[in-house]
Amino acid sequence: MEIYVGDMLIKSREAEDREANLRESFDNLQKYKLQLNLDKCVFRSPRTQKEAQRLTARITALTRFISRAGDRSLPFFKAIKKGKEFEWTPECEESFQELKAYL
């Protein structure tokens, strides 16, 4: 992890380590009662079908906290439909941005 004055960058050598590194970082932030500025947090759009599947799994886990979760995430489920080549459409991107703003 690299921390600059007012900025923080969490990196992982392997994609498999990313979630564990983020979890550890967030645990430390919480432990020391530090807060993030959500306006400066960047969560990129999924680039692969696997990333989109992870996104839908996380949304499903948070369904009880998200009003109209099914409607909000429908474009993601359409994008990962079996037998169809993955494509992150403008509709997916719009839904993703709206969901981030909602959360």
C-alpha positions in Angstrom: 0.0 0.0 0.0 1.2 3.5 -0.8 -0.1 6.5 1.1 0.4 10.0 0.0 -0.7 13.1 1.9 -4.5 12.9 1.5 -4.3 10.0 -1.0 -4.1 6.3 -0.8 -3.5 3.7 -3.5 -4.1 0.0 -2.7 -2.3 -2.3 -5.2 -2.1 -6.1 -5.6 0.4 -8.1 -7.6 -2.2 -10.8 -8.3 -5.9 -10.3 -9.1 -6.7 -13.0 -6.5 -5.1 -10.9 -3.7 -7.1 -7.8 -4.5 -10.1 -8.5 -2.3 -8.0 -9.6 0.7 -5.9 -6.4 0.4 -8.9 -4.2 0.2 -10.5 -5.9 3.1 -7.4 -5.5 5.2 -7.1 -1.8 4.3 -10.7 -1.1 5.1 -10.4 -3.0 8.4 -7.4 -0.8 9.3 -9.3 2.4 8.3 -12.2 1.3 10.5 -9.8 0.3 13.4 -8.3 3.8 13.5 -11.6 5.6 12.8 -10.4 7.0 9.5 -12.9 7.9 6.8 -12.7 8.0 3.0 -13.9 10.8 0.8 -16.4 9.0 -1.4 -16.1 11.7 -4.1 -12.5 10.7 -4.5 -13.0 6.9 -4.5 -12.8 5.2 -7.9 -14.6 2.0 -8.7 -14.1 1.1 -12.3 -16.6 -0.7 -14.5 -16.3 -4.4 -15.1 -14.2 -5.2 -18.1 -14.7 -9.0 -18.3 -17.6 -11.4 -17.8 -15.9 -12.7 -14.6 -15.8 -9.1 -13.2 -19.4 -8.5 -14.1 -20.4 -11.8 -12.4 -18.6 -10.7 -9.2 -20.5 -7.4 -9.4 -23.8 -9.2 -9.6 -22.9 -11.5 -6.8 -22.1 -8.5 -4.6 -25.3 -6.8 -5.5 -27.3 -9.9 -4.7 -25.6 -10.1 -1.3 -26.7 -6.5 -0.7 -30.2 -6.8 -2.1 -32.0 -6.1 1.2 -30.2 -2.8 1.5 -30.8 -1.6 -2.1 -34.2 -0.4 -3.2 -35.2 -2.0 -6.5 -32.0 -4.0 -6.7 -33.4 -6.2 -9.4 -34.3 -3.3 -11.6 -31.0 -1.5 -11.0 -28.9 -4.6 -11.8 -30.9 -6.1 -14.7 -28.5 -4.8 -17.4 -25.6 -6.6 -15.6 -27.5 -9.9 -15.7 -28.3 -9.4 -19.3 -24.6 -8.8 -20.0 -23.5 -12.1 -18.4 -26.3 -14.2 -19.9 -25.0 -17.7 -20.9 -24.6 -18.3 -24.6 -24.0 -14.7 -25.3 -20.7 -12.9 -25.7 -20.0 -10.5 -22.9 -20.5 -6.8 -23.7 -20.6 -4.0 -21.2 -23.2 -1.8 -22.9 -24.0 1.9 -22.3 -27.1 0.7 -20.4 -24.8 -1.3 -18.1 -22.6 1.7 -17.5 -25.5 3.9 -16.8 -26.9 1.4 -14.3 -23.5 1.0 -12.7 -23.1 4.8 -12.2 -26.6 5.1 -10.8 -26.0 2.2 -8.4 -22.7 3.8 -7.2 -24.5 7.1 -6.6 -27.2 5.3 -4.7 -24.8 3.5 -2.5 
